Each structure stands twice: as structure tokens, then as C-alpha cells.
Amino acid sequence: MTQLDQTAPDRTAPDRTVPDRTARDRTPAGVDQTSRTHLDRDALAHRTDAAEDFADRHIGPRSTEVAHMLAQLGFDSMDELVDAAVPASIRTDRPLDLPAARSEEEVLAALRAIAAKNTVMTQMIGLGYSDTVTPPVIRRNVLESPAWYTAYTPYQPEISQGRLEALLNFQTVVADLTALPVANASLLDEATAVAEAAMLMRRAVKGRPGGVVVVDAECLPQTIEVTRGRADAAGLPLVVADLRDGLPEGLGGEDGVVGVVLQQPGVSGVVRDLRPVIAQAKGAGALVAVAADLLSLTLLTPPGELGADVAVGSAQRFGVPLFYGGPHAAFMAVRTGLERMLPGRLVGVSIDADGDRAYRLALQTREQHIRREKATSNICTAQALLAIVASMYAVHHGPDGLRAIAERVHGRAVALADGLRAAGVGVEHEVFFDTVRALVPGSAAAVVRAAAERGINVWAPDADHVQVACDETTTVAHVTAVLAAFAAAGAGTASGTASPVDPPADPRPTDLPADLRRTSDYLTHPVFHAHRSETAMLRYLRRLSDKDLALDRTMIPLGSCTMKLNATVEMEPVSWPAFASIHPFAPREQAAGYTELIETLESWLAEITGYAAVSVQPNAGSQGELAGLLAIRDYHRAEAGPDDLPRDVCLIPASAHGTNAASAALAGMRVVVVATAEDGSVQLDDLRAKLDQHGPRVAAIMITYPSTHGVYEEEVRTVCDLVHAAGGQVYIDGANLNALVGLARPGEFGGDVSHLNLHKTFCIPHGGGGPGVGPVAVGAHLAPYLPGRGVTAPVSAAPFGSAGILPISWAYVALMGGEGLRRATETAVLGANYLASRLTDHYPVLYTGPRGLVAHECILDLRAITKQTGVTAEDVAKRLMDYGFHAPTLSFPVPGTLMVEPTESEDLAELDRFVDALVAIRGEIDAVAAGRWALADSPLRGAPHTAAAVTSDDWSRPYGRELAAYPLASLRADKYWPPVRRIDGAHGDRNLVCSCPPVEAYEQGPVDL
């Protein structure tokens, strides 16, 4: 590989001041462009053939366009390009053994048949999952809307104001209901949120490294399992204890207790006064986290008012379907003083260049890429789309509506308890919110069977107890059927069963003791009161989505993010009730369709990657990384001899994704950095030196392939062989698998384990920052150590993670078939090389492989331009917004660069439009270099330009309004207006505001921070 000359070619500046427009941008004077409604003779001669199969619609360039792109690169065929770009040493020698591609109609029919094998029941299991009603206006206009689900994480905030506002609403909901001032913009699920809280408390309590975290035995069982696994990996002492009588004495020795996790309501349904145990923990110098039910907090005293430092939980019951366990948005809120330790993303309020209010990601933005193994968490993708759904559920209902739902849910539970008591069935707890725990000695299984015969799932924690959880869908008929099930099973002493009375509209709030009832206000911000009608709600959702750039508007050329088509046919099955309404802990026979879909998808992914086994449990790429590393750890432990040193060193190249180092730290490994050569590859001499130094302790190396520098490294097999010779395992990060599918298999060229990103390579949409799925694929020797399969702890709350969106990836593979998947990979490589070829004279491509080629992405190097002119990569990123584009990945993996990944889904017209924009921007850079404008007064530094700015009576800039707003004539037909100007990030971090500004701020204009 070679590093190209970074010196920009000499240019004549004047003719770049207003960019030279290509022939297709020129419209003859007097010609009405809108009147051209039919193809002319020349255009008809170049029209494209009809699509023959789905792959033809997924892949952007037509056959004639592919030929044009290949000619630009000097190749006669796609095979010739691939042979030149992809090293022969990694190429697979067998095609993908997958079913033949199916039509869209065939795939939908197959998925309907699979879904029909699931049994949709009334779900009253509880355990942290509740059935809910997604308001149709939200389902259709958020969950099923490409304007929302095709957006990316809002790292470029100026073109993300809509979803940032929606996420700020989510933070406000959580902060208000928990009575803690700062909440994040979602976590992955409740169990991992509790684990994150345990780690936060350990970090926050200084000087007591041996201190114990105590977990309430009333926590959800999946929470205990996940948190115990995380604590074991990180070396955190953890004790699960019954806290009804307070904290056990003598825990933690001299370092004592550093954190306590409580659950309210408890897993048994009990609602307790937590003040005594919280006071005891505070007296011992510990922090306290409460896992809370958001809906219950409309009625119950919130954690912040009880004295808790942290609150976590799931927002699933705020309008997000069950989805067989996910995706769901979890949350974390903290007291003042802990906000800078929050994991995940945090939306804050700042100001733009005009002093107007603007939103942005605060504090932790891209934290893992900065702090690496010292990051507070490895979470990158969270659950933004589901957090937005939950936030809009609160906007839709408002505080009074939420309270009414909570009172109705509680009223149903009270009616159930009354009916059970009347029938002679013991009810264990006097105070509860939505879950009733009944005592049925020896009859639990019979009650569960009788309820199932009536179409209702309930839960039996043991042979003597049955729990029934009510939710907003629970009716009097459901309560009656449950009571009948108890009677049919012979539970109780009375003959028959009591008939519950329909609870009144205000179902006895005094059923909750006064000292447990909430008295404080919540959701007082106008946004939670202004959208009661569906008309108002619909327009609010449209206003927000119109502020943002998503894939439904433009290419999003983010390197290492693979923003490809999320086809409508793939998305359609997600909200079918037979997929959306299955509880994750329903009897397995009721989820036969899901079982078939998951097993089939896992087998397809194993075939694609060359590994022996796959688990889809990890609900984000970060969790897939952790699962892979935990599998390696447990494998080494099992294989170790009595005299062997522990293998706890993870080698990570300097160019790796930041989440790699953060995940290694969470897995209890020590990170040792391996240098990268000037050409971006792993420096083999340094690798050999590190292996010599740490050999007996090396657990693994984590590499990304193709590398984060956008090239196929030719020595990857050598890297794998060296690590294997030292007894280590090879972890190949699957972030860039879109450059390998059908051409190479990580499991064949040296990998022992990889995580995949279904939200990249396999078409699950990014959702504005989640959901994601990060399956972990392993060799046969690591298969026993996949998460949750007996040896290694689970990494997600639900057994199959975010199962509800797996139909998307299943559909993608079924639609494409092996040949279509290979074509997609080849076209992705073609598109990246086409862009690199057209742009390298304007922005040097930093790294290339053999014959000057890249993989599926390329890095444009602006460092010499910045040195010469002061124009930064950020300036170019912001100016691209004026041209209607989302910027490429900014300053990763190399500061001062832009990493571009077009994917296979973009056609030639869109690729050329992107080139035109960057070439025009280079003309503006040259104008700065020539002195035509001072940098501070240039359109580059003034970008992005809002409609308000260019129509203001006050325009004193040395460039014209037309250049600011319409730098290319083509923009006149389709102009996107950024809603704010460049945002002051530092201001937002210095003046942290992470909930909706008060109503006074809206009355007085820009908020004074």
C-alpha cells in the first residue's frame, strides 16, 4: 500500500469563486426546466432496463452506469476490478451456499408463513415487559417512516435538529418522572442499564477498590444475570441480597459497600418504601440506583425524591411493542455531579452562530474514539428510534393521559387481587402497582396451563406462586379469564370464582399508601400539552422530520457506517402483530416462528462469515464485541493448565475502532496498542515485539478488516498466524463486512470470532442512533462460550436480543441470494473507487492498496489543505450541508480527514452529485487560498446557511446570497435548508442543559445559558 502525496495541485482561484457548473447544470435562458416532463431523444437512447429482481433495485448503478464507472477506473469488467482490489490470499474458494434469491412477494409470503407459527396471546407475564398500544399516528409516522428510521446518529447536529429535539423530549420525560435532573438519550435494555449503573457507582466512589455493589434480590432475573456477568468480567465484587431488612453487615471488608441497586416495583410486584435502605446505604458512603417502571412513576414517589443517585429502567411500555424482547429504549438518569459519568449519548442545548437555540450531542460524543479503554462505556449505538417512539407516546398522551393509563392499569390489578382474595387465593403483597403475586401451593403449573387455554400467558416463578401483570391493554374480560383459570386449576377455597367489578374512572388512588404516592408535578413543559389532536401531533412529527437529512433525501456517505438502502419490503413485517406482540419469556412453543427465523438467519450468517456458530443475542455492535471477548476469555480459562499465566492481554492496533478498546476493558482485559505503519496496516515488527513481550498472557488481537483506513491489508493472514502461534485468538471486527460478503470469509482467513453489524451490512436501519443488532460469530472451539448458552453470561436482557427487527435481515438475505449479496459487495467496492478516482485530484486519498485501489470506503486527506489555507475538514463537512449532503465521517480514524463510504445502493447520478459538491467546495477553498475571501468571511466558515440568514435584511458577507444558498444550479429544484447555523459545541458543554428549556425561554427568545 502507498500513502499518496498530500500536496494539493495548483489551481487558478478566480474561476472557482462561483463553482464551474457542469453541462447538465446549465439551463438555456428562457427554458422552463419544469416543463421537461418527457425524455428527449438522447435520453431515450440511454434509458435503463427494467429491474429483473430485487438485487437490481437494492443496487444503485445500472449496467451502463457500472460500465462507465469501470471505465473511469480503467477496468473492463467487475471481475477485473475485484481481482485487482481484493488480495487473492483472503478470497474464498467457494460461492455462498444460500437459497436462491426470491421475489418481494415470495419473501413476504414466506415471512407471513413463519409469523403464523407464532401464537399471539394476551401477555400478562410481566418481568419488565408490558403490552402497550402504539398510537397509530406514531406507528405510521415514526416507527414506519423512513424520514425517522433511515437517519444516522446525530453527530452532525445542524442537520439533525428534529431527532435531537425528540430525544431531548425523551430525556425530559425520564428526568421528570424519575425526579433526577440529567437523563441520557437511551441505553440498550434494562438489564444492561443496571450493569452500567453498577459500573458508574464503582467509578464514582473513589479510593475503595474492593467495595461491593449489592443488588436487590427483587431485581428482575435477567437483570441479575447480566449484571453478575458484567461484574465478573470487570472484577467488580457483587452480592445479590434480600434487602427487606436492610443491607447485610460486613460486606466488602474495609472498603464496604460502594453501590446498591434496588427495584421498584420489585420483580414480585411489591411496592416498598425504599427510604430506609437508601438512607442506610448513604450512611455507609454508597451510591444508590433504582431500577424503576416509568409508568408507575406517575403514581409512585420517584427515585430522586427517595434519595437515589441513579435511576434506570426501560421505556418499552411507552408505546413500543414487545418485539419478542427488543429493540426497546432503556434509560439512565442521575443526580447533579454524576452527569459526566453517564454512559451512552446525551443531548444538550447550545446556541448556533447567530445565538439561536440549537441542540447537539453533549460530553460523550464519539467518546470511545477519544478515550478508548478509559471510556465510561463501550456503547456506541443505543436505541434512538425507540426512545423517540417513547417520547412521542408521552407527547401524545401528556401527563394527565399517562396518569390515567397508570390508574387504569393499577385498577385492573386491584380488581384482580380482590377477585383472588374473594376466591380464597392468597395474595402475597398488600401494596403493588400492576403485578399481583398469588400463593397457590403446588398448583402454579396448573394455573399457567389453564390461563394459556384461555389465551393468556402468566408467569410461575416456582411451583407455589403465580404472577399476573396488568398493562394498558388489560380489560375486565382479561381479569375475569384469569380468575377463571385459577378456579379451573383448583386454586383457592371458594367454589367458582368471583366476578370483578369494572373499576371506576378514578380507581381508588388511596389503594397506594400516602407515603408512597407521588405528589410532585411532571411533564409541565408545553410540548407535553400542545398536541392533543391527531392533526397537531401529525404536523409536529412532520415538522421535526423535515428538519433532518436522512437516507430518504440524500446519500449519507459516512465511512465505516454503511448507510445503505433499508428497503420497504424488508421493513414491512416488523410491525405485524405476529412478530411485534410476542413476549420474550413466552413459552418457546408459542414462538415457533421466531425460532425458525432466528435459526435460519444464524445459519445464513455462519455461511456468509465462514464460522461454525452464531448468536444474535447481542443487541448492538458493542455488545457483540463484548460477547466475542467474553467467549475468548472463557475459552482460555477452560483450556488453561495449572501453571499457565492468565491470558488477559488484548492487542489492538492504533487505528482500531474506539469501541474495541472499551469492550476489551469491560471484558477485564489489559489493552496493549500495536502500532500501525505509514500505509495504515498493522506494523508487523511491532506486533512481533508485543507478542514477544506479552506472549503467554495474550488473549487476543482485535483487528478490523478491511482496515479502518479503507484498504484490504495483504498481510492479514500473517497477523493471524503470528497471534495464533503465540496462543492467542483473533477477533475480526465485522464493521466493514460490506466489503467481504461473497468475496471472503473472516472465518477462513484466520478469524476465531467476529461480531457483525446487521444495522450496517444487513440492512437494519440506523434509526437516528439505534436500534442495532451485533451478532457474534465464532469458530467451533468457541461455540460453547456463546452468550447465555450455559458457560458465558448473557449480554442482553432478552434471550434473542432485539429479535423484533431480525425479519429485516432475514428478508434482505432471502431477497438477494448469494449472487445478489456478492454483487452488492462488488458494487460497494466499485462505488468507493469511483469516488476516490474522481476526487483524488481535489482531495488526496490518504491510503490505497495494490494498484492504487481502496476497499469499500476511502479517506480524503485535508491536512495539507488545512495547513495551507486554514480550511478544516469540519468546514467542508458543514458546507456540504448547503449542498444538501450529510458529511462523511469526520476526523476518524485520522484527524483532519473525511472518510467516505457510498455503499452499493447509490446510483451514478447521486455519486456524481456528491462529486460536484466536493469539487465546487474545493473551488471555494482555492478562493480562500487566493485571498478572494478571508477564511472567517468565506462561505466555508459561514456554513451552513439557513433560510433566515440568506433572507435577512442584514447581509454584509463578501460573497453573495446565491453562492451561500444555491452554489450549484441543480439545488434550485430541490433545496434542503439547514434549520440552524453552525452550533457552538464548547458552549453547550460548558453550560450543560439536557432537558427541554423552560417555557420562559421560548417567550424571551434564545435561551441565556
Summary of the structure (lengths in Angstrom):
residues: 1009
radius of gyration: 28.9
end to end distance: 49.7
largest distance: 96.5
contacts: 3871
relative contact order: 0.15
helix: 43%
strand: 13%
